[in-house]
Amino acid sequence: MTTPAAVKTLVVSAASRHGGTCEIADRIAETLGRVLPDEWHVVRGDLRDLRVFDGADAVVLGSAIYYGHWMHSAAHALEYLREDMPQDLWLFSTGPISEIESENAQVISADAMADIGEADEHMVFGGKLDTSHLTFLERLVVKGVHALPGDHRDWAAVDAWANHIAAELRTGTVRSHAGTKDPSDQGIRP
Ligand SMILES: Cc1cc2nc3c(=O)[nH]c(=O)nc-3n(C[C@H](O)[C@H](O)[C@H](O)COP(=O)(O)O)c2cc1C
């Protein structure tokens, strides 16, 4: 009689207003589902039902940054996770869209998320800004921070990070400490 392989669950989820961040979560889930061994069950979770996180061994949680903060649904999910932390937790944010680096540094207060000491990593990816979908107020805001319209998502960096997560899960690397990373750090940008 053969013993069934233990199944571990990894949930990938993200908060998004205009869809750009969801597409990054889709890509991460797709990559992890493809490269992780069969013992891993990858779920692309919806933040409308946080019970998707119940019993998860590992979680990848992301959010678009609006006005310097994670979206409410992602922040709420993080609070939910804190009540029963998974073994591993990776965070990512999307947002930097300014042509002036100091403006990006100013608005990305999601850095604070990396200081909680409960996550493996916090990664920041470039975002997507389609001004045709914005309200008048939103247009004023993005103009004020010298935002560059367009798609600034770096899919190679997203894929590299997903593969990095898979490598850590495969080797069972113990969570060391939280820290914010830019894709250019750690040599994972191709
Ligand atoms: C009104 C508005 C405010 C924004 N505020 C920030 C911000 O504070 N920091 C940042 O890095 N990006 C900011 N962004 C950029 C978004 O985070 C970026 O466009 C992101 O990719 C949007 O993701 P989504 O398509 O998933 O909603 C802002 C965009 C808009 C439209």
The ligand as a MOL file (V3000), in Angstrom:
LIG
                    3D

  0  0  0     0  0            999 V3000
M  V30 BEGIN CTAB
M  V30 COUNTS 31 33 0 0 0
M  V30 BEGIN ATOM
M  V30 1 C -4.8980 57.8360 -7.6860 0
M  V30 2 C -3.6510 56.9940 -7.6790 0
M  V30 3 C -2.8060 57.0130 -6.5820 0
M  V30 4 C -1.6210 56.2620 -6.5940 0
M  V30 5 N -0.8070 56.3140 -5.5200 0
M  V30 6 C 0.3700 55.6490 -5.5650 0
M  V30 7 C 1.2730 55.7460 -4.5060 0
M  V30 8 O 1.0260 56.3840 -3.4930 0
M  V30 9 N 2.4540 55.0780 -4.6130 0
M  V30 10 C 2.7930 54.3500 -5.7060 0
M  V30 11 O 3.8830 53.8150 -5.7800 0
M  V30 12 N 1.9060 54.2100 -6.7270 0
M  V30 13 C 0.7340 54.8550 -6.6660 0
M  V30 14 N -0.1390 54.7310 -7.6990 0
M  V30 15 C 0.1660 53.8170 -8.7930 0
M  V30 16 C -0.5920 52.5010 -8.6680 0
M  V30 17 O -0.2070 51.8120 -7.5240 0
M  V30 18 C -0.2690 51.6720 -9.9060 0
M  V30 19 O -0.8630 52.3110 -11.0160 0
M  V30 20 C -0.7260 50.2410 -9.7720 0
M  V30 21 O -0.1000 49.4500 -10.7550 0
M  V30 22 C -2.2250 50.1030 -9.9100 0
M  V30 23 O -2.5580 48.7570 -9.7040 0
M  V30 24 P -3.9680 48.1470 -10.0840 0
M  V30 25 O -4.1070 48.2280 -11.5900 0
M  V30 26 O -3.8970 46.7630 -9.5930 0
M  V30 27 O -5.0320 48.9600 -9.3810 0
M  V30 28 C -1.3080 55.4600 -7.7030 0
M  V30 29 C -2.2000 55.4280 -8.8130 0
M  V30 30 C -3.3490 56.1890 -8.7950 0
M  V30 31 C -4.2630 56.1150 -9.9880 0
M  V30 END ATOM
M  V30 BEGIN BOND
M  V30 1 1 1 2
M  V30 2 1 2 3
M  V30 3 2 2 30
M  V30 4 2 3 4
M  V30 5 1 4 5
M  V30 6 1 4 28
M  V30 7 2 5 6
M  V30 8 1 6 7
M  V30 9 1 6 13
M  V30 10 2 7 8
M  V30 11 1 7 9
M  V30 12 1 9 10
M  V30 13 2 10 11
M  V30 14 1 10 12
M  V30 15 2 12 13
M  V30 16 1 13 14
M  V30 17 1 14 15
M  V30 18 1 14 28
M  V30 19 1 15 16
M  V30 20 1 16 17
M  V30 21 1 16 18
M  V30 22 1 18 19
M  V30 23 1 18 20
M  V30 24 1 20 21
M  V30 25 1 20 22
M  V30 26 1 22 23
M  V30 27 1 23 24
M  V30 28 2 24 25
M  V30 29 1 24 26
M  V30 30 1 24 27
M  V30 31 2 28 29
M  V30 32 1 29 30
M  V30 33 1 30 31
M  V30 END BOND
M  V30 END CTAB
M  END
